Amino acid sequence: MEQLHRTAGHSIFGIGSPSASDGKTTTALNLAGALGQAPDARVLLVEADLRCPRMAERLGLDGTQLPGLVQAIRSPHMGIADVARQLTAYNLSVVLAGESAATPYEVLKSPRLGELLDEARRLYDYVVIDTPPIVAFPDCRILNNWVDGWLIVVAAHRTSRKLLEESLDLMEESKTIGFVFTHDERFRANARYYGAYYGSRPGGAGVSRDR
């Protein structure tokens, strides 16, 4: 993503998944946090999953404290800076979904969304968007108009091949820049093995804890 930003000017990245509970919100949070580790990076995390917002809970924020994306879309006088909260500890800003929307698709279909994302492109180096599941809802097809690239989150032993193929058919192929593989238990198994191995060696337990 950093290379695409430097070489192609890509700034807005969508985090999508074929179905719910694949780990896309966690991926969006971790990705924004990783990009924010560069001291001079300007990073914005946008919660565009209006159907099942979880960002405030994950970040320990009061979701009712400030207006969010829905209010900014509905108000012609409100810009992206008016609804962005700065998280100084993580060197990033976040726009929460805001008030609930009875018709999320109609809200996202508003031309105001494009105006807000254009503003975000000018103000930030990276805009990471958490989106609804690709197959179940048409929202991502709207967001695709403004996104430079997509990361597709695939959950091990959870995301079926059929769902993944269907989601790829629905998205613009040229904008799919990569996949994120989650819920892979092999890493945990290897970590337990190496932890037990080093822990059984003389002095190994102390070294294992430090690492």
ABEGO torsion letter per residue (X at the ends): XAAAAAAAGBABBBBBBABBGAGAAAAAAAAAAAAAABAABBBBBBBABAABBAAAAAAGBBAAABBBAAAAAABAABBAAAABBBBAAAGBBBBBAEBBBABAAAAAABAAAAAAAAAAAAABABBBBBBBBAAABAAAAAAAAABABBBBBBBBGABBAAAAAAAAAABBAAABAEBBBBGBAAAAAAAAAAAAAAAABBGAAAAAAAX
